[in-house]
Structure formats: structure tokens, C-alpha cells
């Protein structure tokens, strides 16, 4: 297939692009490089520097290429920032997706994969979280993904576009070869922050809250390896050939506490990783873990990196060899 990957210069998008090319697909990456990195794009992918807010650019893109499917990763993704600057998210995420879907409909593309979020479930009634859990977005960011999912429902009805929404929490790890990995600035994700301490780029890790209702008092969260996510996206794209749209939750099923992540990182890096405890952050809950039973049963998806140590090992391999990421942004 010929696949358009929006946000393909970003963390998840670049790994998915690599997997697609390894399987013989043609890939066009469309990215404005606001958060992505040109060096992360596979050399065999066609790169187009463009913005989803520019309808003229999108028109030219779809006039120049005939796509069999679209994978949509391009998005602002910071939960906290979305609560402080809601208009940035409501404008860029929603308008960008709207422009993309209009172009997709005009070009009669029939397959669409949305990189969604488990932030659609603010305070879930059941853990692990399955697809039947009520959709109550936990942030403005989550709301933008909820709107995207609703738009796709109407696209199916009006244009017969078949879609799959993949909902997950914390993408983590890096490609085992160590040539691409996570590079955000500023960094907000736990595993890279812990590894920055091991690299001496931070003095310590601050853990927000130590009195949660968990075995060690720290929050339990879901971590899923970026390549396992990539496999799920590709399997979902292929499955749409049956003419049925679907949604799937992706996760480990059990999750790991903040202290478990720290202890694993200590073992992998050999660094003591000093800790400090701070106050709880508003909105944090004890446990957030997704249930992947449905995608396992229907598509046969099975994560290969289902142990925290393997996830941290691949992340450490990337970070220790690229302490400043791709080196294209001032740190």
C-alpha cells in the first residue's frame, strides 16, 4: 500500500514509518517539524514539509499522491498544556484533523488509522479499561481526540471511510537498533526523565505523591513499547480490508508504578537515580491501565516488549548514545 503518515517525523510516527517500509509499503511523511525531527524520517520515505492547517498544501499533497490509507499522528499531545492553553489544542488538533479528513474524503481514500488516547477515560469505573468504558475526556487534549473519533464515525456513514481508533497511554522505549527514539523538548514523560537523571542532565527525579492506594504508594500507569504500538497500527490498517470500522484500547494490562520504573532504570543503567517527593498533581488517580483483550482476540496482536526491563533497555540504548536526541534543537 501507499500510506500517508502525518506526524511521521515524531516519536511514534517515525517508528511506524520504519515498520511500514520494512514490510514493503510506500510511505509519504507529512510533518511541520514543530515537534518532529527530519533526521527521524526513514530515508526511503518521501518527506513533505507541510502543515495540516494549510488547506492548499493538503490539496497539493493529495493531488500529487494516491493513497491507500492514512495514519494520523500529527497532534499536540501534552495534557497539562492543553488545560493551560486550550485554544492551541482546539484550534490546531481539531482544525488540522478536519482539514485532513476533508482531503481524504475528496480523494476517496478508504482506510484511516487515528492515533487516539486513553485520556478519553478520565476516571474510569473499571480497571483495566476496556472499549465499553464511558467516554469522558480527562483534558482538552482528550477532548480533541474524542472529537476526532466522532468525526470519523460520520466519515464512515457519509463517505464509507473505514477507520480504526487506537487508544493508549504511555508510548515508551525505542527502536532496538538505537537509531531513532524519543526526543521531546521539554521532556514530560517519566522514562526519559528518569534516564536524564542517569545521564547527569538532571540532579534527581521528583515523584508527585507517595500516598496513592497502590502497593508502594506511587501511581501505577500503563507503558507500551513504541514498536508494539507500531505493529498494532499496521495490523489495524490491514484489518480494515474487511470493511468494518473499529476501536481498540492498547496497554500492558497490569501497569507499573513510578517506583517500579525507577528501580528498573537503576538496574539497567547502574545509576542510583536520586529521588525527591513532591505534592500530588491535580487530577492524578491511583491506577490507569488499558485492557487489550479485544485487539488480541480480533487481530491476534501480541506485544513483544511486554516486560518493563526490555522497554527501559531500549530507551537507555537510545538515550545514552544520543544524549541530546537528534541534535536539531537547542537543549
PLY file of the C-alpha trace (Angstrom):
ply
format ascii 1.0
element vertex 331
property float x
property float y
property float z
element edge 330
property int vertex1
property int vertex2
end_header
0.00 0.00 0.00
0.89 3.63 -0.30
0.39 5.20 3.12
0.34 8.81 4.27
1.77 9.23 7.79
1.00 12.62 9.31
3.42 13.45 12.11
5.80 10.84 10.70
8.84 12.79 11.95
7.62 12.43 15.52
8.35 9.74 18.08
5.63 7.20 17.31
5.18 8.20 13.67
8.85 7.65 12.82
8.82 4.14 14.29
5.61 3.26 12.43
7.09 4.62 9.21
10.10 2.35 9.62
7.90 -0.71 10.18
5.76 0.12 7.14
8.82 0.41 4.91
10.28 -2.83 6.26
7.06 -4.52 5.10
7.35 -3.14 1.61
4.82 -0.31 1.81
5.41 3.10 0.26
5.28 5.91 2.80
4.81 9.65 2.48
5.56 11.53 5.71
3.79 14.88 6.18
5.13 16.91 9.10
5.64 20.57 10.00
8.65 19.71 12.22
7.33 21.79 15.12
7.81 18.78 17.40
9.23 16.22 14.96
12.74 15.73 13.61
13.77 15.47 9.98
16.55 13.05 10.96
13.95 10.65 12.40
12.33 10.07 9.00
13.35 6.86 7.25
15.50 7.62 4.18
13.20 5.57 1.93
10.13 7.58 2.90
9.06 10.59 0.86
9.13 13.61 3.16
6.81 16.57 2.68
7.29 19.58 4.96
3.73 20.74 5.46
1.09 21.79 7.96
-2.41 20.36 8.36
-3.72 23.90 8.89
-2.70 24.78 5.32
-5.51 23.51 3.10
-3.69 24.47 -0.08
-0.71 22.33 0.90
-3.03 19.41 1.64
-4.78 19.81 -1.70
-1.41 19.69 -3.46
-0.37 16.66 -1.41
-3.41 14.61 -2.36
-3.18 15.77 -5.98
0.41 14.51 -6.13
-0.17 11.12 -4.49
-2.82 8.41 -4.50
-3.03 6.95 -1.02
-4.45 3.58 0.01
-4.53 4.60 3.65
-3.74 7.36 6.12
-2.20 7.11 9.59
-2.80 10.28 11.59
-0.29 11.04 14.38
0.13 14.80 13.96
-1.14 16.43 17.13
-0.25 18.48 20.17
-0.14 15.86 22.94
0.55 17.45 26.34
-2.34 17.01 28.75
-1.20 19.76 31.13
-0.52 22.27 28.38
-3.95 21.63 26.90
-5.55 22.76 30.18
-3.45 25.93 30.26
-3.73 26.76 26.56
-6.96 25.13 25.38
-7.28 27.19 22.21
-3.98 25.91 20.83
-5.33 22.36 21.09
-8.89 23.08 20.00
-7.62 25.06 17.02
-4.69 23.02 15.81
-5.76 19.47 16.68
-9.39 19.82 15.65
-8.96 22.09 12.63
-5.97 20.08 11.43
-7.91 16.82 11.59
-10.91 18.43 9.91
-8.75 19.64 7.01
-7.13 16.24 6.68
-10.45 14.39 6.65
-11.88 16.75 4.05
-8.90 15.99 1.81
-9.24 12.27 2.50
-12.93 12.33 1.54
-12.27 14.29 -1.65
-9.55 11.81 -2.65
-11.78 8.78 -1.88
-9.24 7.22 0.49
-10.85 4.23 2.19
-8.66 3.45 5.22
-7.77 5.70 8.15
-5.94 4.99 11.42
-6.24 7.51 14.24
-3.61 7.63 16.95
-6.07 8.35 19.75
-5.58 8.35 23.52
-6.67 6.59 26.69
-7.12 10.10 28.11
-10.65 9.63 26.76
-11.26 7.89 30.09
-10.88 10.48 32.83
-11.76 8.48 35.95
-12.70 5.03 34.69
-15.14 2.83 36.58
-13.23 -0.35 35.73
-9.51 -1.19 35.65
-8.13 -2.35 33.28
-10.09 -0.10 30.91
-11.91 -1.77 28.04
-13.59 -0.26 25.00
-17.02 -0.21 26.66
-15.95 2.28 29.32
-17.88 5.57 29.05
-16.01 8.23 27.07
-15.37 11.16 29.42
-12.24 13.00 28.25
-9.86 13.94 31.04
-8.44 17.07 29.42
-8.82 19.41 26.48
-6.28 17.21 24.68
-8.50 14.20 25.31
-11.49 16.19 24.08
-9.75 16.87 20.75
-9.23 13.13 20.23
-12.86 12.49 21.20
-13.95 14.99 18.54
-11.69 13.28 16.00
-13.25 9.90 16.78
-16.74 11.38 16.35
-15.76 12.92 13.02
-14.54 9.53 11.84
-17.88 7.97 12.76
-19.59 10.44 10.41
-16.96 9.89 7.73
-17.86 6.22 7.76
-21.56 6.98 7.40
-21.19 9.66 4.72
-18.13 8.57 2.73
-17.65 4.88 3.62
-14.23 5.64 5.09
-13.26 2.70 7.30
-11.26 3.67 10.34
-9.62 2.33 13.46
-9.01 4.41 16.58
-6.19 3.15 18.80
-6.35 4.37 22.40
-3.31 4.08 24.64
-1.48 5.78 27.49
2.32 5.91 27.57
4.30 5.04 24.48
7.82 4.19 25.58
11.10 2.57 24.61
12.99 2.99 21.36
13.99 1.02 18.27
16.38 -1.78 19.37
18.91 -0.65 16.74
19.19 2.62 18.66
19.00 4.95 15.65
15.62 6.51 16.48
13.93 7.13 19.79
12.14 9.63 21.99
13.25 13.26 21.74
10.84 15.83 23.18
11.69 19.30 24.41
10.77 19.96 27.09
10.51 16.33 28.18
7.44 15.38 30.22
7.42 11.58 30.06
8.59 9.53 33.02
11.03 7.06 31.47
13.06 9.65 29.52
13.14 11.93 32.57
14.45 9.08 34.75
17.12 8.36 32.14
18.09 12.04 32.02
18.93 11.71 35.72
21.10 8.70 34.90
22.84 10.78 32.21
23.53 13.60 34.68
21.22 16.01 32.86
19.02 16.27 35.95
20.06 16.11 39.60
17.12 13.99 40.72
13.65 12.73 39.90
10.65 14.31 41.60
7.80 11.89 42.31
4.48 13.66 42.74
2.74 11.93 45.62
3.64 8.92 47.76
0.28 8.10 49.36
-1.72 6.64 46.48
-3.74 3.48 47.03
-1.12 1.24 45.42
1.36 -1.27 46.88
4.23 1.24 47.07
2.19 4.46 47.27
3.09 5.76 43.81
0.83 5.92 40.77
0.53 2.89 38.51
0.49 3.61 34.80
0.50 1.73 31.52
3.66 1.60 29.41
3.66 0.11 25.93
6.68 -0.21 23.67
6.64 2.03 20.63
7.28 -0.88 18.25
4.38 -2.85 19.74
2.25 0.22 19.10
3.56 0.32 15.56
2.61 -3.31 14.97
-0.90 -2.59 16.23
-1.27 0.34 13.84
-0.18 -1.72 10.84
-2.36 -4.70 11.78
-5.32 -2.35 12.16
-4.66 -0.78 8.76
-4.59 -4.19 7.11
-7.70 -5.36 9.00
-9.79 -2.53 7.54
-9.87 -4.51 4.30
-12.87 -6.35 5.77
-14.93 -3.16 5.52
-15.55 -2.73 9.24
-14.53 0.25 11.36
-13.40 -0.38 14.92
-11.77 0.97 18.07
-9.19 -0.72 20.26
-7.58 0.00 23.61
-3.89 -0.82 23.86
-1.92 -1.46 27.01
0.02 -3.85 29.18
-3.00 -4.97 31.18
-1.20 -4.60 34.51
0.90 -1.44 34.55
3.88 -0.37 36.62
4.29 2.06 39.50
6.62 5.05 39.35
8.95 3.35 41.84
9.00 0.18 39.72
10.11 2.26 36.76
12.83 3.86 38.86
14.09 0.54 40.23
14.17 -0.93 36.73
16.10 2.08 35.43
18.58 1.76 38.30
19.20 -1.87 37.36
19.56 -1.12 33.64
21.76 1.99 33.95
23.72 1.25 37.13
22.95 4.78 38.32
21.45 5.45 41.80
18.84 7.92 40.38
18.18 10.11 43.46
14.55 10.81 44.34
12.55 13.60 45.87
8.85 13.56 46.67
6.54 16.42 45.87
2.84 17.14 46.28
0.25 15.25 44.30
-0.68 16.75 40.97
-4.31 17.70 40.47
-6.25 15.05 38.59
-3.85 12.16 39.09
-5.57 8.89 40.01
-4.19 5.73 41.58
-4.17 3.38 38.61
-4.67 3.82 34.86
-4.22 0.67 32.78
-5.80 -0.31 29.47
-7.26 -3.69 28.51
-6.02 -5.02 25.15
-8.15 -8.16 25.08
-10.24 -7.13 22.08
-7.38 -6.40 19.67
-5.63 -9.57 20.79
-8.72 -11.65 20.10
-9.75 -9.99 16.84
-6.39 -9.24 15.19
-4.00 -11.54 17.04
-1.89 -8.63 18.28
0.63 -9.70 20.90
3.23 -7.29 22.35
6.81 -8.48 22.03
8.21 -5.99 24.55
5.86 -6.81 27.39
8.42 -6.52 30.20
9.37 -3.17 31.69
13.07 -4.04 31.70
13.11 -4.55 27.93
11.30 -1.25 27.41
13.80 0.61 29.59
16.77 -1.16 27.99
15.80 0.00 24.51
15.15 3.54 25.77
18.52 3.62 27.56
20.31 2.38 24.45
18.88 5.34 22.55
19.41 8.00 25.24
22.95 7.07 26.26
24.09 7.10 22.61
22.07 10.23 21.74
22.08 12.28 24.98
20.80 15.30 23.04
18.41 13.39 20.84
18.64 14.17 17.15
20.67 17.29 17.85
18.45 19.56 15.75
17.08 21.65 18.60
18.77 23.66 21.34
18.55 21.75 24.62
0 1
1 2
2 3
3 4
4 5
5 6
6 7
7 8
8 9
9 10
10 11
11 12
12 13
13 14
14 15
15 16
16 17
17 18
18 19
19 20
20 21
21 22
22 23
23 24
24 25
25 26
26 27
27 28
28 29
29 30
30 31
31 32
32 33
33 34
34 35
35 36
36 37
37 38
38 39
39 40
40 41
41 42
42 43
43 44
44 45
45 46
46 47
47 48
48 49
49 50
50 51
51 52
52 53
53 54
54 55
55 56
56 57
57 58
58 59
59 60
60 61
61 62
62 63
63 64
64 65
65 66
66 67
67 68
68 69
69 70
70 71
71 72
72 73
73 74
74 75
75 76
76 77
77 78
78 79
79 80
80 81
81 82
82 83
83 84
84 85
85 86
86 87
87 88
88 89
89 90
90 91
91 92
92 93
93 94
94 95
95 96
96 97
97 98
98 99
99 100
100 101
101 102
102 103
103 104
104 105
105 106
106 107
107 108
108 109
109 110
110 111
111 112
112 113
113 114
114 115
115 116
116 117
117 118
118 119
119 120
120 121
121 122
122 123
123 124
124 125
125 126
126 127
127 128
128 129
129 130
130 131
131 132
132 133
133 134
134 135
135 136
136 137
137 138
138 139
139 140
140 141
141 142
142 143
143 144
144 145
145 146
146 147
147 148
148 149
149 150
150 151
151 152
152 153
153 154
154 155
155 156
156 157
157 158
158 159
159 160
160 161
161 162
162 163
163 164
164 165
165 166
166 167
167 168
168 169
169 170
170 171
171 172
172 173
173 174
174 175
175 176
176 177
177 178
178 179
179 180
180 181
181 182
182 183
183 184
184 185
185 186
186 187
187 188
188 189
189 190
190 191
191 192
192 193
193 194
194 195
195 196
196 197
197 198
198 199
199 200
200 201
201 202
202 203
203 204
204 205
205 206
206 207
207 208
208 209
209 210
210 211
211 212
212 213
213 214
214 215
215 216
216 217
217 218
218 219
219 220
220 221
221 222
222 223
223 224
224 225
225 226
226 227
227 228
228 229
229 230
230 231
231 232
232 233
233 234
234 235
235 236
236 237
237 238
238 239
239 240
240 241
241 242
242 243
243 244
244 245
245 246
246 247
247 248
248 249
249 250
250 251
251 252
252 253
253 254
254 255
255 256
256 257
257 258
258 259
259 260
260 261
261 262
262 263
263 264
264 265
265 266
266 267
267 268
268 269
269 270
270 271
271 272
272 273
273 274
274 275
275 276
276 277
277 278
278 279
279 280
280 281
281 282
282 283
283 284
284 285
285 286
286 287
287 288
288 289
289 290
290 291
291 292
292 293
293 294
294 295
295 296
296 297
297 298
298 299
299 300
300 301
301 302
302 303
303 304
304 305
305 306
306 307
307 308
308 309
309 310
310 311
311 312
312 313
313 314
314 315
315 316
316 317
317 318
318 319
319 320
320 321
321 322
322 323
323 324
324 325
325 326
326 327
327 328
328 329
329 330
